[in-house]
Amino acid sequence: MATERISEDGLPKPFQVSQERAARHVVRALEKEPAQACFPWPTAALVRTLRALPTPLSALLLRKLAAP
């Protein structure tokens, strides 16, 4: 989610969404009452993929994604 603090950290943010859009997603999720709500869709897809992978592989991918 785009915030002033996040905007200055120097890290890439390919899936960043505005505060307004994030709020809409949260409200929609609360209305549907799912067990979990991930957004935007690229992040949701990444989370589902990482959960399906063995832990060592998902940990490796997360480290690669977090590297500058």
Z-matrix of the N, CA and C atoms (Angstrom, degrees):
N
C 1 1.437
C 2 1.530 1 108.09
N 3 1.287 2 115.87 1 136.15
C 4 1.461 3 121.90 2 -177.89
C 5 1.528 4 110.22 3 -74.18
N 6 1.315 5 115.35 4 118.00
C 7 1.462 6 121.08 5 174.17
C 8 1.520 7 108.19 6 -136.19
N 9 1.304 8 116.84 7 165.30
C 10 1.461 9 120.42 8 179.61
C 11 1.528 10 110.67 9 -61.50
N 12 1.309 11 117.13 10 -42.70
C 13 1.465 12 121.34 11 -178.58
C 14 1.525 13 110.72 12 -63.15
N 15 1.322 14 116.85 13 -44.99
C 16 1.457 15 121.61 14 -178.77
C 17 1.528 16 111.32 15 -66.83
N 18 1.319 17 117.75 16 -35.76
C 19 1.463 18 120.77 17 -175.13
C 20 1.520 19 112.72 18 -63.97
N 21 1.300 20 117.64 19 -19.97
C 22 1.465 21 120.94 20 -175.99
C 23 1.527 22 114.11 21 -104.49
N 24 1.354 23 118.42 22 8.04
C 25 1.461 24 118.87 23 -175.47
C 26 1.528 25 114.02 24 -84.70
N 27 1.335 26 117.86 25 -9.30
C 28 1.456 27 120.96 26 175.94
C 29 1.514 28 115.17 27 78.68
N 30 1.327 29 119.06 28 4.80
C 31 1.462 30 122.12 29 -179.44
C 32 1.527 31 110.01 30 -93.96
N 33 1.347 32 116.91 31 150.72
C 34 1.464 33 119.26 32 177.14
C 35 1.531 34 110.24 33 -68.12
N 36 1.310 35 115.88 34 146.28
C 37 1.466 36 120.91 35 -178.12
C 38 1.526 37 109.81 36 -135.74
N 39 1.337 38 118.16 37 69.07
C 40 1.463 39 119.37 38 -174.84
C 41 1.529 40 114.22 39 -66.38
N 42 1.323 41 118.96 40 -22.54
C 43 1.460 42 120.83 41 -176.66
C 44 1.526 43 112.36 42 -113.29
N 45 1.300 44 116.99 43 17.97
C 46 1.463 45 120.98 44 -177.73
C 47 1.528 46 110.97 45 -63.41
N 48 1.330 47 116.18 46 138.11
C 49 1.463 48 121.64 47 176.38
C 50 1.526 49 108.80 48 -124.79
N 51 1.316 50 115.63 49 158.89
C 52 1.463 51 120.27 50 179.97
C 53 1.532 52 110.11 51 -70.07
N 54 1.321 53 115.72 52 161.88
C 55 1.462 54 120.29 53 178.19
C 56 1.523 55 110.54 54 -61.52
N 57 1.318 56 117.06 55 -38.37
C 58 1.457 57 121.57 56 -179.52
C 59 1.529 58 111.20 57 -64.46
N 60 1.323 59 115.42 58 -44.72
C 61 1.471 60 119.38 59 -179.95
C 62 1.529 61 110.24 60 -66.68
N 63 1.312 62 117.09 61 -40.76
C 64 1.460 63 120.47 62 177.30
C 65 1.521 64 110.77 63 -60.74
N 66 1.323 65 116.71 64 -41.94
C 67 1.464 66 120.52 65 178.99
C 68 1.525 67 110.79 66 -62.17
N 69 1.327 68 117.11 67 -39.85
C 70 1.479 69 119.90 68 178.34
C 71 1.518 70 110.68 69 -63.19
N 72 1.339 71 116.82 70 -41.36
C 73 1.466 72 120.83 71 178.34
C 74 1.528 73 110.80 72 -62.87
N 75 1.315 74 116.92 73 -43.10
C 76 1.471 75 120.89 74 -179.22
C 77 1.527 76 110.34 75 -64.03
N 78 1.319 77 116.58 76 -45.72
C 79 1.470 78 119.73 77 179.95
C 80 1.526 79 109.90 78 -61.86
N 81 1.326 80 117.77 79 -45.58
C 82 1.459 81 121.32 80 178.96
C 83 1.531 82 110.69 81 -60.44
N 84 1.320 83 117.29 82 -42.13
C 85 1.466 84 120.95 83 179.26
C 86 1.524 85 111.01 84 -64.71
N 87 1.323 86 116.55 85 -41.15
C 88 1.462 87 119.66 86 178.72
C 89 1.525 88 111.40 87 -64.63
N 90 1.306 89 116.35 88 -35.84
C 91 1.454 90 120.15 89 178.53
C 92 1.525 91 111.83 90 -66.83
N 93 1.322 92 116.78 91 -35.93
C 94 1.465 93 121.64 92 179.67
C 95 1.528 94 112.20 93 -84.33
N 96 1.323 95 117.14 94 -20.11
C 97 1.459 96 124.83 95 -179.32
C 98 1.531 97 114.09 96 53.90
N 99 1.339 98 118.39 97 51.66
C 100 1.462 99 119.18 98 175.56
C 101 1.531 100 110.50 99 -75.90
N 102 1.315 101 115.56 100 163.14
C 103 1.460 102 119.49 101 176.94
C 104 1.529 103 110.53 102 -65.27
N 105 1.331 104 115.58 103 -35.74
C 106 1.461 105 120.89 104 178.34
C 107 1.515 106 108.44 105 -143.96
N 108 1.301 107 115.87 106 149.09
C 109 1.465 108 120.64 107 177.22
C 110 1.520 109 108.92 108 -133.52
N 111 1.320 110 116.55 109 117.51
C 112 1.464 111 122.20 110 178.39
C 113 1.518 112 108.46 111 -116.02
N 114 1.307 113 117.44 112 137.81
C 115 1.460 114 121.84 113 177.73
C 116 1.511 115 107.94 114 -156.40
N 117 1.288 116 119.05 115 158.97
C 118 1.455 117 128.76 116 -7.94
C 119 1.525 118 111.16 117 -67.78
N 120 1.333 119 116.78 118 178.01
C 121 1.467 120 119.72 119 -172.44
C 122 1.526 121 113.62 120 -58.78
N 123 1.358 122 121.30 121 -34.91
C 124 1.474 123 117.93 122 177.73
C 125 1.530 124 111.97 123 -62.71
N 126 1.326 125 116.60 124 -36.99
C 127 1.464 126 120.05 125 177.82
C 128 1.523 127 110.17 126 -67.71
N 129 1.324 128 117.16 127 -42.61
C 130 1.462 129 121.16 128 178.54
C 131 1.524 130 110.62 129 -60.10
N 132 1.330 131 116.72 130 -43.17
C 133 1.463 132 120.58 131 178.56
C 134 1.525 133 110.80 132 -64.26
N 135 1.313 134 117.16 133 -41.01
C 136 1.463 135 120.86 134 178.49
C 137 1.523 136 110.99 135 -63.50
N 138 1.328 137 117.27 136 -44.48
C 139 1.468 138 121.15 137 179.41
C 140 1.527 139 110.42 138 -60.57
N 141 1.325 140 116.89 139 -46.04
C 142 1.478 141 119.95 140 179.79
C 143 1.523 142 111.24 141 -62.97
N 144 1.324 143 116.57 142 -40.63
C 145 1.467 144 120.22 143 179.10
C 146 1.525 145 110.81 144 -64.69
N 147 1.327 146 116.78 145 -45.89
C 148 1.466 147 120.30 146 -179.22
C 149 1.526 148 111.38 147 -62.47
N 150 1.323 149 117.35 148 -36.40
C 151 1.471 150 120.54 149 178.50
C 152 1.518 151 112.01 150 -65.79
N 153 1.334 152 116.61 151 -30.18
C 154 1.465 153 120.80 152 -177.41
C 155 1.530 154 112.17 153 -80.77
N 156 1.323 155 116.88 154 -18.39
C 157 1.466 156 121.00 155 -177.14
C 158 1.526 157 111.15 156 -87.21
N 159 1.332 158 116.44 157 155.97
C 160 1.467 159 119.37 158 172.06
C 161 1.532 160 109.76 159 -59.47
N 162 1.319 161 116.98 160 146.97
C 163 1.461 162 122.22 161 -175.78
C 164 1.527 163 113.34 162 -53.83
N 165 1.339 164 119.80 163 -46.66
C 166 1.479 165 118.06 164 -179.58
C 167 1.534 166 112.65 165 -59.88
N 168 1.325 167 117.09 166 -37.35
C 169 1.456 168 120.18 167 -179.89
C 170 1.526 169 111.09 168 -71.47
N 171 1.321 170 117.41 169 -42.82
C 172 1.466 171 119.20 170 178.92
C 173 1.530 172 110.83 171 -65.78
N 174 1.331 173 118.03 172 -36.53
C 175 1.459 174 121.60 173 177.06
C 176 1.534 175 110.49 174 -63.48
N 177 1.322 176 116.67 175 -41.91
C 178 1.462 177 121.52 176 177.99
C 179 1.532 178 110.48 177 -62.11
N 180 1.321 179 116.50 178 -46.14
C 181 1.469 180 120.09 179 179.62
C 182 1.523 181 111.45 180 -62.19
N 183 1.336 182 117.14 181 -41.63
C 184 1.458 183 120.35 182 178.98
C 185 1.532 184 111.50 183 -62.63
N 186 1.350 185 116.40 184 -40.32
C 187 1.461 186 119.12 185 177.94
C 188 1.531 187 110.44 186 -64.83
N 189 1.326 188 117.57 187 -39.29
C 190 1.471 189 121.15 188 178.85
C 191 1.532 190 110.46 189 -65.55
N 192 1.309 191 117.46 190 -41.20
C 193 1.467 192 121.45 191 179.49
C 194 1.516 193 111.68 192 -66.74
N 195 1.325 194 117.57 193 -33.58
C 196 1.459 195 121.86 194 -177.55
C 197 1.529 196 113.03 195 -82.06
N 198 1.334 197 116.04 196 -17.82
C 199 1.473 198 119.23 197 -178.24
C 200 1.518 199 110.29 198 -69.47
N 201 1.347 200 116.81 199 139.57
C 202 1.475 201 119.55 200 178.72
C 203 1.506 202 113.53 201 -67.08
